[in-house]
Amino acid sequence: MNKVMLMGRLTRDPMIRHAQSGAKVASYSLAVGRAYKGTDGTTADFPRCVCIFPKVAEFAEQHLRKGLKVIVVGRIQTGSYTNKDGQKVYTTDVIVESQEFAEGKKNAPKTGSGLETDKDGYLVVPDDIDDELPFA
């Protein structure tokens, strides 16, 4: 069985594009907390989530924004392509089957809330992200 459930915060607004069929496809990355035995005990993963189903992509476009905490259910899909330099690049994506809000409006960050981002526009995840872990 190929099933994954993640809870995390969007690192940027969903990117919307159109498939060859004309259907919308949304993609975004999540900052998902992960515990480990290190100096501070936490780190994060940043899986790419792809919404290929029309209603799921539409929901992401209309309602999801950078910093929002969501729960995503889907499947892992791997692939590869050859980049412009002729090198083979391997990909791992979460194909989103469903997504829902993981916090109420009063806890959600406001647009322009001053969330800290790095030079690439990704959300900087704080060291104390234990509350982000779905099964901790």
C-alpha distance (Angstrom), angle and dihedral (degrees) to the residues before:
residue distance angle dihedral
M1 . . .
N2 3.81 . .
K3 3.82 107.9 .
V4 3.79 130.6 138.6
M5 3.81 132.6 -177.4
L6 3.80 120.5 -167.1
M7 3.78 135.1 176.9
G8 3.76 120.1 -163.7
R9 3.79 147.6 111.7
L10 3.78 125.5 -78.7
T11 3.79 110.4 -109.2
R12 3.83 91.7 -153.0
D13 3.79 139.9 -6.2
P14 3.83 114.0 -68.7
M15 3.79 114.9 -88.5
I16 3.81 112.0 -130.9
R17 3.80 123.8 -154.1
H18 3.78 135.5 157.1
A19 3.81 126.0 -112.8
Q20 3.82 120.2 -135.1
S21 3.81 87.4 -95.8
G22 3.82 89.2 58.5
A23 3.82 93.9 -111.0
K24 3.81 118.0 137.3
V25 3.79 118.7 -107.9
A26 3.80 120.6 -166.8
S27 3.79 125.8 -163.7
Y28 3.78 134.0 -177.7
S29 3.80 141.1 154.3
L30 3.79 125.8 -118.9
A31 3.79 127.5 -149.0
V32 3.81 101.0 -135.9
G33 3.80 119.3 -175.2
R34 3.80 120.0 -126.7
A35 3.80 126.5 -172.7
Y36 3.79 121.1 -139.4
K37 3.78 138.0 158.2
G38 3.77 103.2 -97.3
T39 3.76 138.1 112.1
D40 3.80 96.6 -61.8
G41 3.82 98.8 16.2
T42 3.81 98.6 -126.1
T43 3.77 142.3 77.3
A44 3.78 136.1 157.2
D45 3.78 139.8 -122.3
F46 3.79 123.0 -147.9
P47 3.82 108.7 -150.9
R48 3.79 118.8 -175.4
C49 3.81 112.2 -123.0
V50 3.80 119.8 -156.9
C51 3.81 123.3 -164.2
I52 3.81 107.2 -156.8
F53 3.80 97.5 159.0
P54 3.84 111.3 90.2
K55 3.82 99.0 -128.7
V56 3.82 92.5 43.6
A57 3.83 91.7 49.9
E58 3.80 90.9 46.7
F59 3.83 91.1 51.6
A60 3.82 91.0 49.8
E61 3.81 91.7 49.8
Q62 3.80 94.3 48.3
H63 3.81 103.1 37.8
L64 3.81 113.9 18.8
R65 3.80 121.9 87.7
K66 3.79 137.6 169.1
G67 3.82 112.8 -72.6
L68 3.81 95.2 20.2
K69 3.82 115.7 134.0
V70 3.82 112.3 -129.2
I71 3.79 140.9 169.1
V72 3.79 114.7 -132.4
V73 3.81 126.7 -166.0
G74 3.78 120.1 -170.1
R75 3.77 146.2 103.2
I76 3.80 135.5 -76.0
Q77 3.78 115.9 -111.3
T78 3.80 125.2 -175.6
G79 3.77 127.6 -162.8
S80 3.77 144.3 151.5
Y81 3.77 141.2 -141.2
T82 3.80 138.2 178.6
N83 3.79 113.1 -109.8
K84 3.80 126.2 -142.9
D85 3.82 90.1 -88.9
G86 3.81 90.8 58.1
Q87 3.80 94.0 -108.9
K88 3.78 121.1 135.1
V89 3.81 111.9 -119.3
Y90 3.81 121.1 -162.2
T91 3.81 120.6 -149.6
T92 3.79 135.6 -162.8
D93 3.80 117.8 -167.5
V94 3.79 137.2 172.5
I95 3.81 108.4 -127.9
V96 3.81 101.8 -147.4
E97 3.80 116.4 -133.4
S98 3.81 95.4 170.0
Q99 3.79 138.1 -0.6
E100 3.78 133.1 -173.4
F101 3.77 140.7 176.5
A102 3.81 115.5 -88.7
E103 3.81 97.0 -165.1
G104 3.77 139.5 36.2
K105 3.79 124.2 -100.9
K106 3.81 93.1 -102.8
N107 3.85 90.7 59.9
A108 3.80 96.0 42.1
P109 3.80 117.3 101.3
K110 3.80 115.4 -106.9
T111 3.78 121.4 -125.5
G112 3.78 107.4 -87.4
S113 3.80 90.2 17.1
G114 3.79 92.4 149.0
L115 3.80 96.2 -109.6
E116 3.77 108.2 173.5
T117 3.80 116.3 -110.1
D118 3.78 133.4 -178.2
K119 3.81 124.9 -122.3
D120 3.84 91.1 -81.6
G121 3.80 93.5 53.6
Y122 3.82 96.0 -105.5
L123 3.78 119.5 141.9
V124 3.81 113.1 -102.4
V125 3.81 106.3 -127.5
P126 3.82 115.1 -140.5
D127 3.80 120.5 -124.7
D128 3.82 93.1 -117.1
I129 3.81 98.1 65.5
D130 3.81 97.4 133.5
D131 3.82 89.4 119.0
E132 3.83 87.7 61.5
L133 3.80 93.2 63.9
P134 3.81 109.1 102.4
F135 3.82 96.0 -157.5
A136 3.80 103.8 27.3
